[in-house]
Amino acid sequence: MRPLIKYGIPAAAGLAAGGILAQDQEPGIAALGGLGAALGTAAGLKGARLAGKYSPQIVEFLQNKAVTPVANVVGNIGARVPAESKYRNQAVGTLADALAKAETAKLGEGAQRTVGKVAAGLTVPVSAGLAALGGQAAGMIPGAMEVPGFAPQQPH
């Protein structure tokens, strides 16, 4: 990976998150939030590479672990709907048909690449945001102990 991407994007994310947090947080909390965002972005970039590489396995996993169980639940609900309830039967039938198509669909290579790109695209911002929240939460601990730089200072 190019150094500007490998180091520049996490640094920019850390500075941006730290700057945003600095507007309403103490400096120490903002710094830890920015550090968390930088580390989360770096981890997200690694995860994005893996998501692109393993997109066929991700698609298969989603079909097996998400679509099939939902289809089973819809089938169980459909079996319990009274026969005289035609609108409910129509709704359950339509949903069951859509899930059956999704369950048996074999995505082509292009669709699998698209799923990989979407997964890769979501990995970086989600991991950066969650890590920034974690850094901010970690900064609250010394703030609760009134450590200077993490807690508001009261004039004496």
C-alpha positions in Angstrom: 0.0 0.0 0.0 1.3 3.5 -0.8 2.7 5.4 2.2 0.4 8.4 1.5 -2.6 6.1 1.8 -1.3 4.0 4.6 -0.2 6.9 6.8 -1.9 10.0 5.3 -5.5 8.9 5.5 -5.3 7.8 9.1 -3.5 11.0 10.1 -6.1 13.1 8.4 -8.9 11.2 10.1 -7.2 11.6 13.5 -6.7 15.3 13.0 -10.3 15.8 11.8 -11.8 13.8 14.6 -9.5 15.5 17.2 -10.5 18.9 15.8 -14.2 18.2 15.9 -13.9 16.8 19.5 -11.8 19.8 20.6 -14.8 22.1 20.0 -16.7 20.8 23.0 -14.3 18.5 24.9 -11.2 18.9 27.0 -7.9 18.7 25.1 -6.9 15.3 26.5 -10.3 13.7 25.6 -10.1 15.3 22.1 -6.5 14.0 21.6 -7.5 10.4 22.6 -10.5 10.6 20.3 -8.3 11.7 17.5 -5.8 9.0 18.2 -8.6 6.4 18.3 -9.9 7.7 14.9 -6.4 7.4 13.4 -5.9 3.9 14.6 -9.4 2.9 13.6 -8.8 4.2 10.1 -5.6 2.3 9.8 -7.4 -0.9 10.9 -10.2 -0.1 8.5 -7.9 0.2 5.6 -6.5 -3.3 6.4 -10.1 -4.6 6.7 -11.1 -3.0 3.4 -8.3 -4.9 1.6 -9.6 -8.2 3.2 -13.2 -7.4 2.4 -12.3 -6.9 -1.3 -10.2 -10.0 -1.3 -12.8 -12.3 0.3 -16.0 -10.8 -1.2 -17.2 -14.2 -2.6 -17.0 -15.7 0.9 -18.8 -12.7 2.3 -21.7 -13.1 -0.1 -21.9 -16.8 0.7 -21.9 -16.1 4.4 -24.6 -13.5 4.1 -26.8 -15.8 2.1 -26.3 -18.7 4.6 -26.4 -16.7 7.9 -28.9 -13.9 7.0 -31.2 -14.7 4.2 -31.8 -18.4 4.9 -32.8 -17.9 8.6 -35.1 -15.0 7.7 -36.7 -17.1 5.0 -37.3 -19.8 7.6 -38.9 -17.4 10.0 -41.2 -16.0 7.3 -42.1 -19.6 6.3 -43.1 -20.3 9.9 -45.1 -17.2 10.1 -46.8 -18.0 6.8 -47.8 -21.5 8.2 -49.5 -19.8 11.2 -51.5 -17.2 9.2 -55.2 -18.1 9.0 -56.4 -19.0 5.5 -59.1 -16.4 5.5 -56.6 -13.5 6.0 -55.9 -12.9 2.3 -53.9 -9.7 2.8 -51.5 -11.2 5.3 -51.2 -14.3 3.1 -50.3 -12.1 0.1 -47.7 -10.1 2.2 -46.1 -13.3 3.6 -46.2 -14.9 0.2 -44.6 -11.9 -1.6 -41.9 -11.7 1.1 -41.3 -15.5 1.0 -40.9 -15.4 -2.8 -38.4 -12.5 -2.6 -36.4 -14.3 0.0 -36.5 -17.6 -2.0 -35.0 -15.7 -5.0 -32.3 -14.1 -2.8 -31.5 -17.5 -1.2 -31.1 -19.3 -4.5 -29.5 -16.5 -6.4 -25.9 -17.1 -7.5 -24.3 -13.7 -7.8 -21.9 -13.3 -10.7 -18.4 -12.1 -10.4 -19.4 -8.5 -11.0 -22.0 -8.5 -8.3 -19.6 -10.1 -5.9 -17.0 -7.4 -6.6 -19.7 -4.8 -6.0 -20.5 -6.4 -2.6 -16.8 -6.4 -1.8 -16.5 -2.8 -2.7 -19.5 -1.8 -0.6 -18.1 -3.8 2.3 -14.7 -2.3 1.8 -16.2 1.2 1.5 -18.0 0.9 4.8 -15.1 -0.7 6.7 -13.0 2.5 6.9 -15.5 5.1 8.2 -17.3 2.7 10.5 -14.0 1.5 12.2 -12.8 5.1 12.4 -16.0 6.3 14.0 -16.2 3.5 16.5 -12.5 3.9 17.4 -12.9 7.6 17.9 -15.8 7.0 20.3 -13.6 4.5 22.1 -10.8 7.0 22.4 -13.2 9.6 23.7 -14.6 7.2 26.2 -11.1 6.3 27.3 -10.4 10.0 27.8 -13.4 10.2 30.1 -11.7 8.0 32.7 -8.9 10.4 33.6 -11.5 13.2 33.3 -13.6 11.5 36.0 -10.5 11.5 38.2 -10.0 15.3 37.5 -6.7 14.9 35.8 -5.6 18.2 34.3 -6.2 18.3 30.6 -9.0 15.8 30.8 -11.4 17.6 33.2 -12.6 21.2 33.3 -10.3 23.2 35.6 -12.1 25.3 38.2 -10.6 28.7 39.1 -9.4 28.8 42.7 
